[in-house]
């Protein structure tokens, strides 16, 4: 753990040693020294995540309205080694919803929509039975009862360029509601897509045009937009998914199907402009902005409340027992994940964008909040298995074994049976079966009851021509797990071969 309260007295000691210095109480320390220390701590924390392969993206941290850190890590395009930067454009998934909410509230402020009247007032084509029960408020708060998943959407992976919001809405509009509107919270992408369609119907503009006119142009968000697969978008990151430190290109997704629920891209810099605009009336009068951040409905699954396009939740400061109220939303879409956390009580923001489908963004945010509030926080631990794998490739087997023995009990590392198994397969696939055997034996030493390690060792030994040892390890695997069908099958095959 690292904390400003441990570093600050040391810094002040050295400052006091200068010819014109005097002792300064930590509470009265120069703000620039405190800020530099926070910046240094954030950098060290995030670089640790990046070095361990846990973060590939960009982030921005603002404290009391001022950016104290922004940086890119890893690659925007792994095939070409193009680095992520603070102006790299990432898909932001469901963070799009807060922009949709602003468009809707803008129409409410202009008396073109009412939050609490049925949507049948605005959509004559929407099935009346449902439309007369659902209000704009229900859609904004995920309490409409509209099903979130519907089979027709899943089947239509590719759509023509002129695919309309009306066609998208038609896919779910006639489905029975899952519960009475307003009775509970149930996260619903379909509801926000319906809001996008309503915006189009009222304004006469396409959803992306409304975003540009109402939000992006006034706020000079020049690196934010509605993502389209065919468009050439400068500095757009490629999306990936990761499986045990191996990276793959993400699956294709037609952003027209994601629409007003999650089709935007942006940068950490533009999202900070957005964050700061929400403290002003540049887009909406204050009373309408306030309604966006109200606790309209409880979200039991998240442990907080939902406003309009935002969640409101008390979050811990580092790993302390203290909490602070945050306005937050994340976004996840194939190849990308993102989170923006606002702390209105001190005009601070933490923005994390990743072009890998899964990343520990919540843990990273928690650590950064600890730094901002001078509280203790956790740093990530490195995998022993993958450290061994790196050492084998960089230093050879003997030094890798020494490294393994040195770090396996180190609190900065963790040992995982599953990762030991995965790492052994990586070695086997790299035509290094002897190294795989060594790693699996180390794994069995640490996890003597792990049937899967015995099973994998049996496979490795078989590839090395050590059939008797292979049979022995498959037997141990089955002894630990009598339902290990692969072990049973391989053992029968090996024993049959021995008889011949």
N, C-alpha and C positions, 0 to 999 in steps of 0.2 A: 504494500500500500504506500501511496505517496500523498502527502498533504502539505498545503501551503504553510500550515502552522509550524511544521518542522523545518521547512526551508527558509522561511522569512527571517527568523532570528539570526541565522548564519549569514544571510545577505546583509543584514543590518550591522552585524559585527564588523564586516569588512568595510562597509561604508563609513563607520565611525572611526576607522583607523587613519583616514585621510587627514591632511594638514589642517583643513578647515571644517572637519566633521565633528559632530557631537553625538552622543547616544540618543537614539530616537525610539520611543516606545512603539512596539509593533502596531498598535492601534492608530498611530499617527504617521506611519510610514508613507513615504512619497508614493502617490498613486501610480506613477509610471513604473516604479520598481515592482509594485504588486502586479500590475498588468503584465509586465515582462515575465514575471514568474509564472503567472497563469498560462500565458502563451507557451512558455517552455514546457510546462507540465502537459498541456493539451497535445503539443507536438510529440512529446515522448510517449504518451499513452497511445495515440493513434498510429504512430510509427511501429509500435509494438504489435498492434493488431495487424498492420499491413505486413510486417516482417514474418508473422506467423501464418500468413495467407488467409487472414480472417476479414480483410477489408480491401476492396478494389473499387475506388470511386472518388468522390470529392466531398468536402465538408466545409462549412463556414460556422464560426462561433462568434456571436456578438454578445458583449456584456455592457449593460447600461447604455444601449443604443449605439455602441461603437464596435466595429469589427476588430476582434483581437487575433483572429486566426482564420485563414482560408488556404486550402491546399488540395491538390489532387494526388491520388496514390494509384499505383498499378497502371493498367492499360485500358484505354478507350477501345482499342482494337488490338487483340492479342496476336493475331496473325502477322501484323505489320509493326508490332511494338510501338504503337502510337500512345503516348502517355495520357492519362487523365489529367485535366487541369481544372482550375476553378471556373472556367467558362465552357467546359464540356457539357453537352446537352444530354440529359438522361430522361428516359420515360419515368414519370412520377406516379403512375397508377392512380389510386384512389385519392391522392392529394388533389386531383382534379375536382373532386366534389365540392371543396370550399369555393372554387371559382364559379361552379354552377350555382351554388347558393347565393353568391353575390349578384349574379345576373338576375336571379329570381327576386331577390330583395330589392334590387334596383327597380324592377317593374312594380313591386308592391309600393315602393316609395312614390312612384309616378301614378299611383291609383289605377294601374292597368291589370293588377292581380290582387286578389284578396287571399290572405293566408288560410282562412277558416271556412270558406265556402266550397261546395263540391266542385271538383274539376269538370263536372258536366257543364258548368258555365262557360268553359273555355274549349272543350273538346267535344264537339257534337258527334264525332264519329266513334268515340270511345264507348264501349258497351255500357248502357245506362245503369244496369244493376250494380256494377262496380263503381262507375264514375260518380254516382250520387252518394256513395259512402266515403269516398276518399277526398281529402283536402290537400292543398299545397303543403300545409304544416305536416301532415302525415308523411308525405313523400320526403320532405326535408329531414325528418327525424327518424326515418326507417321504421315507421310504425303503420304503414299502409296495409299490410297483410298480403301484398303482391308477392307471389313466389319469386325467389331469387334465382333459381335454376329451372330451366325449362328445356325439354329435349330438342325442340326445333333449333334452338340456338347452337346446341352442341353439334348438330349434324352439319350445319352450314359454316364450314371453316373459311370458305372463300366467297366473296360477294363482289358484284360489279362496282366500278368506281362511283356510279350514280345511285348507289343504294341509299335509301332515304330513312330518316328517323321514323317516319310513319310506318314503313315496312318493319322496322325493328320493334316498334311498339305493338304492332299487330300480332307479333309472335307470342305476347304474354297477356294482352289486354282482356281476352275472353276466359282466361284461366280462373278457376274459383279462388277466392281469397282464402288465405291460410288461417286468418283470425280476424276478429272485428277490428277495423281501423282505429288506432289510438289506444288499443288495450295493452300493447307491449312493444318492446324494441326487438327488431329482427333485421339485421343488416341486409340491405337490398340494393344491389346494383341496378336492377330493373327500374326501381323507383326513381333513381337519379337520371337514368336514360329517359324516362317519361318527363322529368323536369326539363331536360334539354329540348325535347320535342315541344313542350309548352312554350318555352322561350322562342323557338322558331315560329310557332303559330302566332304568338302575340306581336313579335317584332317584325316578322316578314323577312328576317335574315337567317342564314344558316348559323348553326351554333358557333362554329369557329369564327365567323364574321362578327358575331355579337361579342365574343371574348376579345377579339382584336379591338373593336371600337370602344367598348365600355371599360376594359381593364388594361390590356397590354399597351395600347397607344398612350393613354393618359399617364400611366406609370413608367413609360419608357422601358417596358420589359421586352427588349429587342431580341432576346434569346429564348423566348418562350412561345409555344404555339401548340396547335393540334397536330399530332403526329400522323403522318401518312407514309405508308410503306414505299410508294413509288417516288415520292419527292426526294430531291437531293438536298439534305439539310446539313449545312456546314457544322463541323465539330460535333456531330451526333455520335454518341457511343454505341458500340455493338453490344448486344446482350448475351449473357452466358449463364450456364448453370454449372455448379461444381459438385463433384462427388469424390470425396476423400482426396482432395488436392489435385484432381484431374479436372480440366475445364473443357466444356463442350459448348458449341453454339446453341443458343436457345431456339425453341421451335418458332416457326412463323406464326404471327397473330395478326389478323385483320383488325386494325384499330377502329374501323367503322362500327364494329360490333361492341367495342368497349365504350366509345362515344362519350357522353357527358358524365359517365361514372368513372372514367379513368384513361382518357386518350391523350392527355397532354404530355409535353416534354418541357423541361426547364433546366436552369442552372442554379447553383447555390447562390450566386450573386443576384440573379433575378428574384429568387425566392426571398432573399433578404429585403429587396426593394418592396416586395409584396408585404412582408412582415411589418416594415416600417409604415407603409401606407395604411395599415389597419389601425394605427394609432391616430389617424387623421380623418378628415371628412372629404378626402379627395374623390372618393367614389360614392360613398353613401353618407347621409346625415348620421350623426352619432347615435341617435335613438334606434336606428335600424341596424347599425353595426353592433350595438349592445345586444340586440335580440339574437344575433347570430351566435354570441358567446354565452347565452343563457343556458342553464341546465334544464332543458326541456323534458328529457326523458332519461330514466336510469338505464344504463347498459350493464347488466349484471356480469356478462362474460368478460368485460374489460375492467370492471371495478371502478367505473366512473359514470359520467353522464354524457349525453349527446346533445349538442346544440343544433345549429344548421350547418352541416358540412365540417364540423369540428367536434372532437371529444374534449371534455373537461375532466381533468383527473388530478388528484394530489399525487405527486411523484416524489420518491425518496431522494435526498441529497447524498449522492455517493452511497456508501453502505451504512450511513448513520440512520438513526431513528427519526430524524427530522424530515418533514415533507414541505413541498411548496405547490401551490396550485398552478397547473400548466394547461395551456390550450394546445392540443396536439392532434396530428393525424398522420397515419402512415399510408404507404401505397405499395402494393406488390403486383407485379405483372410479369409474364414470362421474360426472363433475362434481367430483371431489374427489381430493386426494392428501394424504398425511400422513407424518410421520416422527417417531419418538421415539428419542433417543440418550441413553443413560445412561453415565456415567463413574464406575463404583463406587469407583475409587481415590481420588476426591476428593468423592464424593457430589454430583456435578453432573449436570445434565440440560438437554437442549435439545429443546424440543417445538415442532414446526411443523405447522400445519394449514391447508390451502388449499381453497377451494371453486372452484378451477379445476383441470381434469383434469391439467394438466402445469404444474409450477413447479420452479425450480432449488433444491429443498429440500436436496439433498446439498451443493451449492456453498455455500449459505447456512450450513448446519451447519458446514462446514469453516472458513468465515471466522469464525464465532462461537467455534469451538474455538481458533483462533489468538488471538482476543482474550482468552479465559479464561486461556490459558497464556503470554500476553505474547510471542507469535510474530508474524512478519509474515504478512499475508494479502492476498488479492486482493479488489478491489472490482469490481462489475459494470461493464461498458462499455455505452454507449448506442448504439443504431443510428443511423447517419448518415441513412439513408433515412427513418426515421420521425421523426427530429428535423427534417428538411427538411419533411416533411408537416405537422408541428405548426406550424412557422414559417410555411408558406404560409397555413394557416388562421388563424393569430393575427396575422401581421404583413404578409402580402402577398408576392407573388412576388419582387420585387426584394430585399427584406431576407432572404428565404429563401435566395436565391442567395449573398448575402454570408455568411450563416450557414453554408451548406454549405462554402464555400471555407475558412472559418475552422476548421471542425471536422474536415474529412475526413482530415487528417493528425494529429489530436489523439489521443494514446494512450488517452484516456478514452472514445474512440468507436471503432466498427468499421464498415467499409464492406462490405456484402454485395450481390453481384449479384442474388441472388434477391429480397432485400428491396427493392432499387431497382425491380425489376419489379413486385412486389406493390404498392408505394406508388404507382407510376404508374397502375395499374389502379384504385386507390382514388380517385385524382384524376379519372380518366376517368369512373368511375361517379358521381362527384359533379358531373358536367357541367363539368369544368375541363380540357378536352383540351389547351389551350395550356400549362397548367402541367405536365400529364403529358408533353407533348413536351419541355419544358425539362428535366424530371427524367431522362427517358430519354437525352437527349443528354449530360447530365452522367454518366450511368451508362456510356454507350458510351465516353466519354472515359477513364473509369477502367478499363473492361473492354472493350477494343477487339475482342476475339475472342468476345464473348458473343452467340451467335446469337439467344438468346431476347430480348435487348434490342432487336436489330434487328427481330425479328419483331413485338414489341409496338409499336415505333416505327412500323412499317409500318401497323399497325392504327389507331394514333392519327392518323397523317397521312391515312389514308383517311377517317376520321371528320371531318377538317377540310377535306376536298375536295382535298387535295394528292396527286392520283393518281400523278403522275410521281415525286415524292419517295417515295411509298409503295412503288411498284414497285422503285425503287432499293434501298430498305432490305430488302424481301423478298428481293431477289437477294443482298444481302450476307449475310442470314441463311442462305440456302441454301448460299452459298459456304462459310460457316463450318461448316455442318452439312448435308450433302447429304441426310440422312435426315429433315429437318424437313418432315413431311408437311403440317402446317398452312400453312407458308410456301409450299410447292409448290402447294397447292390455291388459296391466296389469290392467288398470282402469276398462275396460269392464269386465274382469274376476272377479275382486273384487266386483264390483257393482252387478254383476249377483249373486254372492255368498251371498251378503247381502240380496237380494230380496228373495232368497230361505229360 
